[in-house]
Amino acid sequence: MSNSINKSFFYICTSLLGLILISCYSFTGGSVPEHLKTLQLTPVVDNSGYGNPQFRESLMRALVQRFRDDNSFTLTDNFGDARLSIVISSIIDATVAVNPGELETQRKVTVSFKAEYFDNVKKKLIWDKSFSNYQVYDVSNILTNRNAGIEKTIIQTTDDILLSVVSGW
């Protein structure tokens, strides 16, 4: 009986300690430097060769919305304290593994991006990074599902880019 009470006491203490440690944790990966107040988002360039301007426009809208929601910067059309430039590098649509004799039921679309974050005040490159995300989609209604998959990768990537900008210091 005493051994089971000791185990219970140990588990309760360990759980409480874990809860205390979790509540003390905060993300402080960095913040935007004081001298950077405004951000210029340059028009997105699509070098993917995919030929659909919808994705370039979707990425730009999503970036504007994410940065407005985050409120780390005031967005500007001209000469901000910092500049963020994004290029859609590639959109690759590929078959997900299919066994011999089976019909293809799913595909995977991968979208790769190149981003450059530049400090216009100090005239220096902060970072130059590549981002890539993918979605698996059903081949039924292929065009709609593929486009929805690409749109989802755009949303994922805007989150990744925002996080890199505001915490990449």
C-alpha positions in Angstrom: 0.0 0.0 0.0 2.8 2.4 0.9 4.6 1.7 -2.4 1.4 2.6 -4.3 1.0 5.8 -2.4 4.6 6.7 -3.1 4.1 6.1 -6.8 0.9 8.2 -6.8 2.6 11.0 -4.9 5.5 10.8 -7.4 3.2 11.0 -10.4 1.2 13.9 -8.9 4.4 15.9 -8.1 5.8 15.2 -11.6 2.6 16.3 -13.2 2.4 19.5 -11.2 6.1 20.3 -11.9 5.4 19.7 -15.6 2.4 22.1 -15.5 4.5 24.7 -13.7 7.3 24.5 -16.2 4.9 24.6 -19.2 3.2 27.7 -17.8 6.6 29.4 -17.4 7.6 28.8 -21.0 7.1 31.6 -23.5 8.3 32.0 -27.0 11.0 34.6 -27.2 12.6 33.7 -30.5 13.2 37.3 -31.0 11.4 40.4 -32.0 11.7 43.0 -34.7 14.5 45.5 -34.0 13.4 49.0 -32.8 14.6 50.7 -36.0 12.3 48.7 -38.2 8.8 50.1 -38.1 7.6 49.8 -41.7 7.8 46.9 -44.1 7.5 47.0 -47.9 6.2 43.9 -49.5 7.4 43.9 -53.1 5.1 42.3 -55.7 5.4 38.5 -55.7 7.3 37.1 -58.7 6.3 33.8 -60.1 9.2 32.0 -61.8 7.5 28.6 -61.4 6.5 28.4 -65.1 3.2 27.1 -63.9 1.4 29.9 -65.7 -1.4 30.7 -63.2 -1.2 34.3 -61.9 -3.8 33.4 -59.3 -1.2 31.9 -57.0 1.1 35.0 -57.1 -1.9 37.2 -56.2 -3.1 34.7 -53.5 0.4 34.8 -51.9 0.5 38.6 -51.9 -3.0 38.8 -50.3 -2.1 36.2 -47.7 1.2 38.0 -46.8 -0.5 41.3 -46.4 -3.2 39.8 -44.2 -0.8 37.9 -42.0 1.4 40.9 -41.5 -1.6 43.1 -40.7 -2.9 40.6 -38.2 0.5 40.2 -36.6 0.9 44.0 -36.3 4.7 43.9 -35.9 5.1 46.3 -38.9 3.2 49.0 -40.6 2.9 47.9 -44.2 3.9 50.5 -46.9 3.9 50.4 -50.7 7.1 52.5 -50.9 10.5 52.3 -49.3 9.9 50.8 -45.9 12.5 50.4 -43.1 12.6 46.8 -44.3 11.8 45.0 -47.5 10.5 41.5 -48.1 10.7 40.0 -51.6 9.1 36.7 -52.4 9.6 34.5 -55.6 7.5 31.4 -56.3 10.4 29.2 -57.5 8.5 26.1 -58.5 5.3 24.2 -58.4 5.7 20.5 -58.9 2.8 18.1 -59.2 3.8 14.5 -58.7 2.2 11.0 -58.3 2.1 9.6 -54.8 3.3 6.0 -54.7 1.1 3.7 -56.8 1.5 -0.1 -56.9 1.6 -1.8 -60.3 -2.0 -2.4 -61.6 -3.5 0.2 -59.3 -5.1 3.5 -60.4 -3.7 6.7 -59.2 -5.9 8.1 -56.4 -3.7 10.8 -54.9 -1.1 13.3 -56.1 1.2 15.6 -54.2 1.8 19.2 -55.1 4.9 20.9 -53.8 5.4 24.6 -53.9 8.9 26.2 -53.3 9.5 29.8 -52.5 12.6 32.0 -52.2 12.4 35.0 -49.9 14.7 37.9 -49.2 14.4 40.1 -46.1 16.4 43.3 -46.3 17.1 46.1 -43.8 16.8 49.3 -45.7 17.9 51.4 -42.7 21.2 49.7 -42.2 21.5 48.7 -45.9 22.1 45.0 -45.2 20.6 41.7 -46.1 19.0 40.2 -43.0 18.3 36.8 -44.5 17.8 35.0 -47.8 15.8 31.7 -47.3 14.0 29.1 -49.2 10.7 27.7 -48.1 8.8 24.7 -49.4 5.5 23.1 -48.5 3.3 20.4 -50.0 -0.2 19.0 -50.0 -1.5 15.6 -51.0 -4.8 15.8 -52.8 -7.3 13.4 -54.4 -7.4 13.0 -58.2 -11.1 13.2 -58.3 -12.0 16.7 -59.4 -8.2 17.1 -60.0 -8.0 20.7 -61.1 -10.1 22.0 -58.1 -8.2 19.8 -55.6 -4.8 20.7 -57.0 -5.5 24.4 -56.8 -6.9 24.0 -53.3 -3.7 22.2 -52.4 -1.5 25.0 -53.8 -3.6 27.6 -51.9 -3.0 25.6 -48.7 0.7 25.6 -49.3 0.6 29.3 -49.7 -1.1 29.8 -46.4 1.4 27.5 -44.7 4.3 29.4 -46.3 3.0 32.8 -45.2 3.0 31.5 -41.6 6.6 30.3 -42.1 7.7 33.6 -43.6 6.0 35.7 -41.0 7.7 33.7 -38.2 11.1 34.0 -39.9 10.7 37.8 -40.2 9.5 38.5 -36.7 11.7 35.9 -34.9 14.7 35.5 -37.1 17.0 37.8 -35.1 
